Amino acid sequence: MRRANLFMLLWLAIGALPAWAQTGASLSGVVTDQTSAGVRNVAVTVKNVDTGTTRTITTDGTGHFQAIGLPLGHFEIRAAKQGFADETRAGISLAAGENAMVDIQMHRNTPDVCASGREFATTDCTLTWHGITLYGAYDIGVGWVSHGLPENGYNYEGASLVNRNGYEHRFLIAPNNLQQTGLGIRGKEEFLPGWSVVFNASTGINPQSGLLANASATQTINNGLPRKSYSYTIDGARAGQPFNDEIYAGISSAHYGTLTFGRQRALGTDAMLLYDPAGGSYAFSYIGYNGTMAGGGDTEDSRWDDALKYRIAYGPVHFGAMYKFADGSGGCYSASGAWTAATCTPESAHNNAYGFDLGGEYGKFSADVVFQQYNQAISVLNPLLGPQSLSAPYQSTTNSINTNPINGANLIDPNNTVYGIVTDNRAVMVAAKYTWNPLKFFAGYEYIWQNNPKNPLGVGASDQGGYIMSGVEDNNLDTQKLVQIWWAGGKYAVDSKTDITFAWYQQRQNDFRIPSTCSPEAGFRSSCAGTLNEGSLYLDHHFTKRFDAFAGIAYSWVSGGLAIAIPHGPGVPYFSNNNCAPTVGGRFAF
C-alpha cells in the first residue's frame, strides 16, 4: 500500500513538471569587461520590480550567470564587483516559460583623483558628498593707494577705486581682490527621473577681521565724524546678513528649466560676472567694485530678497526671468516742509522689481541682453553728518524727508541708522564675449533711467540687512537722471596657468540739475554731468588648480558732478579726484 502511494506521488510530480516549465521563466547572460573577456565572481542581483524581491547569483569562471524559476513580470539586473563600476539593466519583461538572455559589459574604475588631500589641493575636485557641495575662497593682498583711507573690519572691497573721502597715500592690507572671501553650501538631489531639488546658501567675510561683509556698517561707524576721520565707506547688498550673498531653494528639470525662490543675485549681476573681463574683481573692475551696473542703477540691488528666479536653456539659446516681491517697511512720510511725528503717514513698501535675460551662443561668440526694473531703490552714499562734520541741512542727524528736518522729537534714534536716496530705476544691458585662442574679448554697455519714486519712502523705512533710514531723500532728482556705463577688455592666456587681463570702464551721467548751473565758475554739484573712468592691468598665475597669485594696477579718476561728494548739497568735492592702486596677493578657492 505504501509503495502504491509513493508511485502515485512520483507520477503526479512528473506530470506537473511540464506545466511548471510552461509558467516559470529564467534569465541568463555573460558579464564581460572592456576587452570582452568574461569576469568571474561578479554579484548579479535580479530584482522583481513588481514585488520588490531580489535574488543574487555569482558568475562562473567564464562570466556566465543564470537565474531559473522566475515568475512572469518585470525585472532589473545589477552587476557589482570591486574595481568595476556597477552596471544596471532595467526594463526586462518575462513571459511564462521565457528564457531571456541579457549580457552586461562592466568598466573598470579609474583611480579617484579626489581621494586624498594632496590630490584635492592640486586638482579642481569639489567637496561633494551625497549631492551636497561645500565651496568657498580666501583672498587677501597687499596694496598701495595714492589717495585712500584706513580699512575697517566690515569692508569687503579692495581700495582700488577713487573714493570721495580718500585723501592720503598709504600701504594697506586689501581684502577680496579677485574674489569675495566666504563660504557656501549647495545641493542637488534627484527625486524623480529628470527632476531635482536644488538649494544654495553662501556668505561673504572680511578676511582680516572674520566679520560678515557689511556695507551698511561701514557707514554707521562713521556717522557724525569729520570726513578726514572716516575709514572706508561703501554701499552694497551685503549688509551683515547671515547669508549675505545668496540663500535660495527650488526645483530643477532637465527639460523645463530651474525655478528658485529666496535671496538671489540679480540677472544683471549674473551677466556682469560672465562678461566682465576681470570677472567682477574688486581690485581691478569698476563694475565689480561699484555694482551700479549689476543692480540696474543701484549697488544694493545687485541681490534681490524675496525673489523668484527662472532659467531655461534650449540648445544654444537661454532665457531668464526674475520677480521680487515687495518687503519691509515704508516708514512714515509727509510731503509737508514742516512736518511732525503726528502729521506723517505710515507707508507700505513698494520695492518690487522684475527683470528678463535673453542670450545665446554661436561657436566662440556669446551675448546677452538684460532688462531690469527696480522700484524704491535705495542708495546709501555717505555717513550721517553730526556735530563734528560739515554743517549743512543735508543728511541731518535729525529725522528728515526730502532734506527737511523734523520739528520736535525724533521718530527714531539716528544711532546705527543710514541716510538714503530713493529712486525708481530701469536699465537695459547688452554684453558679449568672443574667444579667439589664446585671447578672449569682452565688451558691454548699459543704459539706466532713474526717476524720483512713484511711491515715496519715509523716515524709519527698511534698508538692507535690517538697517533703517533716519534720513530719506525722495526728490533728489530735478529731472530724469540718465547713466551710461560701458566697458571693454581682453584676457590673454600666456600658458595653461597664467593669464594677463586688461580692462577699461567708464560711467557717465547727464546734467539733471534745473536750472543748469554746472561749470567751474558756478560750481559743480552731484546733479551735474560727469564721468568716472578706470583702467586696470593684472597678471594671474595658478600654481595649482586651487591656489593662484596675482599682481596688477588700477587707475581711476572722476570729473564734473561725479567728483562731488555729498548728493545734491553745496559743492563739496572729492578730496582727490583720482586714485592709483597697485596690488599683489593670493587666493585659495575650493
C-alpha positions in Angstrom: 0.0 0.0 0.0 2.8 2.3 0.9 4.6 1.5 -2.4 1.5 2.3 -4.3 1.1 5.7 -2.6 4.8 6.5 -3.3 4.5 5.7 -7.0 1.3 7.8 -7.2 3.2 10.9 -5.8 6.1 10.4 -8.2 3.7 10.1 -11.1 1.9 13.4 -10.1 5.2 15.2 -9.7 6.4 14.1 -13.1 3.1 15.1 -14.6 3.3 18.5 -13.1 6.8 19.2 -14.4 5.7 20.2 -18.0 3.1 22.5 -16.5 5.8 24.3 -14.4 8.1 24.6 -17.3 5.3 26.4 -19.2 4.8 29.0 -16.4 8.4 29.5 -15.0 11.0 31.8 -16.7 14.7 32.3 -16.5 17.4 35.0 -17.0 20.9 34.2 -18.2 23.8 36.0 -19.8 27.6 36.8 -19.7 29.4 39.6 -17.8 32.5 40.9 -19.7 35.0 43.7 -19.3 36.0 46.3 -21.9 38.2 43.7 -23.7 35.1 41.3 -24.0 36.8 38.9 -21.5 34.4 37.2 -19.1 34.5 38.5 -15.5 34.3 35.9 -12.7 32.8 36.3 -9.2 30.5 39.2 -10.2 27.5 39.6 -7.9 24.5 39.7 -10.2 21.3 40.8 -8.4 18.0 40.0 -10.1 15.1 42.2 -8.8 11.4 41.6 -9.4 10.2 45.2 -9.9 6.6 44.2 -9.3 7.1 42.6 -5.9 10.5 44.0 -4.8 12.0 40.6 -4.1 15.6 40.0 -5.1 17.9 37.1 -5.8 21.7 37.3 -6.1 23.9 34.9 -8.0 27.6 34.8 -8.9 29.2 34.5 -12.3 31.3 31.5 -13.0 34.9 31.4 -14.3 33.8 32.4 -17.8 31.5 35.2 -16.6 28.2 33.3 -17.1 25.2 33.6 -14.8 21.7 32.0 -14.8 18.6 32.6 -12.7 15.8 30.0 -13.1 12.4 29.6 -11.7 11.4 33.2 -12.0 7.7 34.2 -12.2 6.4 36.2 -15.1 6.7 40.0 -14.6 9.2 42.9 -14.8 12.8 42.7 -13.7 16.1 44.6 -13.5 19.6 43.3 -13.1 22.5 44.9 -11.3 26.1 43.7 -11.6 28.6 44.7 -9.0 32.3 43.8 -8.3 35.1 45.7 -6.5 37.3 47.5 -9.0 34.4 47.9 -11.5 31.6 50.4 -11.9 28.2 49.0 -11.1 26.1 48.3 -14.2 22.3 48.0 -14.3 19.9 46.7 -16.9 16.2 47.7 -16.5 13.0 47.2 -18.4 13.2 43.4 -18.7 9.8 41.7 -19.1 9.5 37.9 -18.7 6.6 35.9 -20.1 5.6 32.4 -19.0 8.3 29.9 -19.9 10.6 32.5 -21.4 14.4 32.3 -21.2 15.8 35.8 -21.6 19.4 36.5 -22.5 21.0 39.7 -21.0 24.7 40.3 -21.5 26.4 43.0 -19.4 29.7 44.8 -20.0 31.4 46.3 -17.0 34.1 49.1 -16.9 37.0 49.2 -14.5 37.1 52.1 -12.1 39.7 54.7 -12.7 41.5 56.0 -9.5 39.6 58.7 -7.7 41.7 61.8 -8.1 39.8 63.5 -5.3 40.5 60.7 -2.8 43.5 62.2 -0.9 44.3 65.6 0.5 47.2 66.2 -1.8 45.1 65.4 -4.9 42.4 67.7 -3.7 44.8 70.5 -3.4 46.2 70.1 -6.9 43.0 69.4 -8.8 39.7 71.2 -9.2 37.8 68.4 -7.3 34.7 69.5 -5.4 33.9 68.8 -1.8 30.8 66.8 -2.6 29.0 64.2 -0.5 25.7 62.7 -1.5 24.9 65.6 -3.8 25.8 68.4 -1.3 28.9 70.5 -2.1 30.9 72.8 0.2 32.7 75.6 -1.5 34.5 78.9 -0.7 37.5 81.1 -1.1 40.1 83.1 0.8 41.5 86.1 -1.0 43.9 88.6 0.6 46.6 91.0 -0.7 48.8 94.0 0.0 48.3 97.2 -1.8 49.3 100.9 -2.0 46.8 103.7 -2.7 47.7 107.2 -3.8 44.6 108.7 -2.2 42.9 106.3 0.3 41.5 105.7 3.8 42.1 103.2 6.5 40.3 99.8 6.2 37.8 98.6 8.7 36.5 95.2 9.8 33.3 95.4 7.8 34.6 96.4 4.5 34.7 93.7 1.8 36.0 95.6 -1.2 39.6 96.4 -2.1 40.8 100.0 -2.1 41.5 100.5 -5.8 38.6 102.8 -6.9 38.7 106.6 -6.4 36.9 107.4 -3.1 35.1 110.6 -2.4 36.7 110.8 1.1 40.2 109.4 0.3 43.0 111.9 0.9 46.2 110.2 1.8 48.7 107.7 0.3 49.2 104.6 2.3 50.1 100.9 2.3 47.3 98.6 3.4 46.0 95.0 3.6 43.5 94.7 0.8 40.7 92.1 1.1 38.9 90.2 -1.7 40.9 91.5 -4.7 39.9 88.8 -7.2 37.1 87.1 -5.3 35.0 87.6 -2.3 36.3 85.6 0.7 33.5 83.4 2.0 31.8 80.1 2.4 28.9 78.4 0.7 27.0 75.1 0.5 24.8 74.0 -2.4 23.0 70.8 -3.3 21.1 69.0 -6.0 19.1 65.8 -5.3 17.1 64.0 -7.9 13.7 62.9 -6.6 12.1 61.8 -10.0 13.8 61.0 -13.3 14.9 64.4 -14.7 13.6 66.3 -11.6 15.8 67.6 -8.8 15.6 69.7 -5.6 18.3 72.4 -5.6 19.5 74.8 -2.9 22.3 77.3 -2.3 23.4 79.3 0.7 26.6 81.5 0.7 28.0 84.4 2.6 31.0 86.8 2.3 33.5 87.5 5.1 36.2 90.2 5.7 39.3 88.0 5.7 41.2 90.4 8.0 38.6 90.5 10.8 36.4 87.4 10.3 33.3 89.7 10.4 30.5 89.2 7.9 30.7 91.6 5.0 28.6 94.6 5.9 28.5 97.7 3.7 25.9 99.4 5.9 28.1 99.1 9.0 30.9 100.9 7.2 28.5 103.9 7.0 27.2 103.8 10.6 30.6 103.5 12.3 31.5 106.8 10.5 28.2 108.6 11.4 28.9 112.1 12.9 32.7 112.0 12.3 34.6 114.6 10.3 35.5 113.4 6.8 39.2 113.0 7.5 38.4 110.7 10.4 36.5 108.2 8.1 37.6 104.7 7.4 36.4 103.2 4.0 32.7 103.6 3.5 30.8 101.7 0.8 27.3 100.9 -0.3 26.3 97.4 -1.2 23.9 94.4 -0.9 26.0 92.6 1.7 24.8 94.2 4.9 25.7 91.7 7.6 23.0 89.1 6.8 24.0 85.6 7.9 23.9 84.6 4.1 24.8 88.0 2.6 25.4 86.6 -0.9 22.5 84.2 -1.7 20.2 81.8 0.1 17.5 80.1 -2.1 15.9 76.8 -2.9 13.8 75.4 -5.7 13.2 72.7 -8.3 15.2 72.0 -11.5 14.1 70.0 -14.5 16.3 68.7 -17.3 13.7 69.8 -19.8 11.8 72.6 -18.2 14.4 74.7 -16.5 15.1 75.8 -12.9 12.8 77.8 -10.6 14.1 79.1 -7.3 13.0 81.4 -4.5 14.8 83.4 -1.9 17.7 85.9 -1.8 19.4 85.7 -5.2 21.8 87.6 -7.4 20.1 89.9 -9.9 20.1 88.9 -13.6 22.4 91.9 -14.1 24.8 90.5 -11.6 24.9 87.1 -13.3 25.6 88.8 -16.6 28.3 91.1 -15.1 30.2 88.2 -13.7 30.0 86.4 -17.1 31.0 89.3 -19.4 33.4 91.4 -17.2 37.0 90.7 -18.4 38.1 90.9 -14.7 35.2 88.6 -13.6 33.8 91.1 -11.0 37.2 91.6 -9.3 37.0 94.2 -6.6 40.6 95.3 -7.1 40.6 95.6 -10.9 37.0 96.0 -12.1 34.9 99.1 -11.7 31.6 97.3 -12.4 32.6 94.5 -9.9 33.6 97.0 -7.2 30.8 99.5 -7.7 27.7 97.4 -8.5 25.7 100.2 -10.1 25.6 98.3 -13.4 24.9 94.9 -11.8 22.0 96.3 -9.8 20.4 98.2 -12.7 21.3 101.6 -11.2 21.9 100.8 -7.6 24.7 98.8 -5.9 22.4 97.5 -3.2 20.1 95.9 -5.8 22.8 93.5 -7.1 21.0 91.0 -5.0 17.2 90.7 -4.5 15.4 89.5 -1.4 12.1 87.6 -1.6 12.7 86.9 -5.3 11.6 84.2 -7.8 14.1 83.3 -10.5 13.6 81.1 -13.5 16.2 80.0 -16.1 15.9 77.6 -19.0 18.3 76.7 -21.9 17.2 75.3 -25.2 20.1 74.4 -27.4 22.4 77.4 -27.8 19.7 79.8 -26.5 18.9 80.6 -22.9 16.3 82.7 -21.1 15.9 84.1 -17.6 13.2 85.9 -15.7 13.1 87.3 -12.2 10.5 88.9 -9.9 10.9 90.4 -6.5 8.0 90.8 -4.1 7.7 93.9 -2.0 9.0 93.6 1.6 9.9 95.6 4.6 8.5 98.9 6.0 7.9 102.1 4.1 8.4 104.3 7.1 6.4 107.4 7.9 6.1 110.1 5.2 4.8 113.6 4.8 5.1 115.9 1.8 5.0 119.0 4.1 8.1 121.0 4.6 7.2 121.5 8.3 6.0 118.1 9.3 6.0 116.4 12.7 5.7 112.8 14.0 2.0 113.5 14.4 1.4 114.6 10.8 3.4 111.9 8.8 1.5 109.0 7.3 2.7 105.4 7.7 3.7 104.0 4.3 3.8 100.5 2.8 6.8 99.3 0.9 6.5 99.2 -2.9 10.0 97.9 -3.6 9.0 95.2 -6.1 11.2 94.5 -9.1 11.3 92.4 -12.2 13.8 91.5 -15.0 14.5 89.4 -18.1 17.5 88.0 -19.7 17.8 86.6 -23.3 21.1 85.2 -24.6 22.8 82.6 -26.7 26.0 81.2 -28.1 27.2 80.7 -31.6 30.5 79.0 -31.9 33.0 81.0 -29.9 30.7 84.0 -29.6 28.1 84.6 -26.8 25.9 87.5 -25.9 23.1 88.5 -23.5 20.5 91.3 -23.3 19.2 92.1 -19.8 16.3 94.3 -18.7 15.7 95.3 -15.1 13.2 97.5 -13.3 13.5 98.2 -9.5 11.1 100.4 -7.6 12.1 102.3 -4.5 15.8 101.6 -4.9 17.9 102.9 -2.0 21.4 104.3 -2.4 23.4 105.0 0.8 26.2 107.2 -0.3 27.6 109.0 2.9 27.5 108.6 6.7 25.2 110.9 8.7 26.5 114.3 9.5 26.9 115.4 13.1 28.4 118.0 15.4 31.9 117.2 14.2 31.1 117.1 10.5 30.4 119.8 7.9 27.4 121.9 8.9 24.6 121.6 6.3 20.9 120.8 6.2 21.7 117.8 4.2 22.0 114.3 5.8 20.9 115.8 9.2 21.2 113.8 12.3 17.6 114.7 13.0 15.0 112.7 11.1 14.4 114.1 7.6 12.5 113.6 4.4 13.4 115.5 1.3 16.2 117.1 3.3 13.6 118.8 5.6 14.4 118.4 9.3 11.6 117.3 11.6 10.2 119.6 14.2 10.1 118.1 17.7 11.4 114.7 18.9 12.9 112.2 16.5 10.8 109.4 15.2 13.7 107.1 15.6 17.2 107.2 17.2 19.6 108.2 14.5 22.3 106.0 16.0 23.2 103.0 13.8 20.9 104.3 11.1 21.6 105.2 7.5 20.7 108.1 5.1 19.5 107.2 1.6 18.4 108.5 -1.7 15.3 106.7 -3.2 14.7 106.3 -6.9 12.8 104.1 -9.4 15.4 102.6 -11.7 15.1 101.0 -15.1 18.1 99.5 -17.1 18.9 97.7 -20.3 22.3 96.0 -20.7 23.9 94.4 -23.8 27.1 92.4 -23.3 29.2 89.9 -25.4 32.4 88.0 -25.5 34.4 86.2 -28.2 37.1 83.6 -27.8 40.0 83.6 -30.3 42.5 81.4 -28.6 44.6 82.3 -26.7 42.6 85.6 -26.4 39.1 86.3 -25.0 37.5 89.6 -25.8 34.8 91.2 -23.7 32.5 94.3 -24.2 29.3 95.6 -22.7 27.0 98.6 -22.4 24.2 99.6 -20.1 21.7 102.5 -20.2 20.0 103.4 -16.9 17.0 105.6 -16.3 16.4 107.0 -12.8 13.4 108.9 -11.5 12.1 110.1 -8.2 10.0 107.3 -6.8 6.3 107.0 -7.7 5.7 105.8 -4.1 8.0 107.7 -1.7 9.6 106.2 1.4 9.5 107.8 4.8 11.6 108.0 7.9 12.0 104.6 9.5 11.8 102.7 6.2 13.7 99.4 5.9 17.0 99.1 4.2 19.3 96.1 3.5 20.2 93.8 6.4 17.6 95.1 8.8 19.0 98.7 8.9 16.5 101.5 9.0 16.7 105.0 7.5 16.7 108.1 9.7 17.1 110.3 6.6 15.3 109.9 3.3 15.5 111.9 0.0 12.6 111.1 -2.3 13.0 114.2 -4.5 16.8 114.1 -5.1 16.3 114.4 -8.9 15.3 117.7 -10.5 14.7 115.8 -13.7 15.4 112.3 -15.1 18.9 111.1 -14.3 20.5 109.1 -17.2 23.5 106.9 -16.5 25.6 105.1 -19.2 28.2 102.5 -18.4 30.4 100.7 -20.9 33.4 98.5 -20.7 35.8 96.5 -22.9 38.8 94.3 -22.3 40.6 91.2 -23.0 42.2 88.2 -21.3 45.3 86.6 -22.8 46.4 83.1 -21.8 50.2 83.1 -21.7 50.0 79.4 -21.0 47.8 76.9 -19.2 48.5 78.5 -15.8 49.0 82.2 -16.5 46.6 84.9 -17.7 47.0 88.6 -18.4 43.9 90.8 -18.2 43.3 94.3 -19.4 40.0 96.2 -18.8 38.6 99.7 -19.3 35.4 101.0 -17.7 33.6 104.3 -18.0 30.4 105.7 -16.3 28.7 108.9 -17.5 25.7 110.8 -16.1 23.7 113.6 -17.6 23.1 117.1 -16.1 19.9 116.6 -14.2 20.1 119.9 -12.2 17.5 122.6 -13.0 18.4 125.3 -13.7 21.7 124.0 -15.1 24.4 126.0 -13.4 27.2 123.4 -13.8 30.6 125.0 -14.6 33.9 125.6 -12.9 32.7 129.2 -12.2 29.2 128.3 -11.0 30.4 125.3 -9.0 29.6 121.7 -9.7 27.1 119.7 -7.7 26.4 115.9 -7.8 23.5 116.6 -10.1 25.8 117.9 -12.8 27.0 115.9 -15.7 30.2 114.0 -15.1 32.3 110.9 -15.9 34.2 108.2 -14.0 37.0 106.2 -15.6 39.0 103.2 -14.6 41.7 101.2 -16.4 43.3 98.1 -15.0 46.0 95.6 -15.9 46.9 92.4 -13.9 48.6 89.0 -14.2 47.2 85.9 -12.5 49.3 82.7 -12.2 47.8 79.4 -10.9 50.4 77.4 -9.0 47.7 74.7 -8.6 44.1 74.4 -9.7 43.1 76.0 -6.3 45.8 78.4 -5.4 46.8 81.4 -7.5 48.8 84.6 -7.0 48.2 87.9 -8.8 49.8 91.3 -9.3 48.4 94.4 -11.1 47.4 98.0 -11.0 44.2 100.1 -11.3 43.9 103.8 -12.0 40.7 105.7 -11.7 39.5 109.3 -11.9 36.3 111.4 -11.8 35.2 114.7 -13.2 32.2 117.1 -13.2 29.3 116.1 -11.0 30.7 112.7 -10.3 33.5 114.4 -8.4 31.2 115.9 -5.8 30.9 114.1 -2.5 27.6 115.0 -1.0 24.5 114.4 -3.1 22.6 117.5 -4.1 24.4 119.6 -1.5 26.7 122.5 -1.9 29.8 121.9 -4.0 31.8 119.6 -1.7 34.4 118.0 -4.0 36.3 114.8 -3.6 39.5 115.3 -1.6 41.2 114.0 -4.6 39.7 113.2 -8.0 42.0 110.2 -8.8 43.5 107.1 -7.3 46.4 104.8 -8.3 46.3 101.4 -6.7 48.9 98.7 -7.4 48.1 95.4 -5.6 49.7 91.9 -5.1 48.1 89.0 -3.4 46.9 85.4 -3.4 43.7 83.4 -3.5 42.8 79.9 -2.4 39.4 78.6 -3.7 37.7 75.3 -3.2 
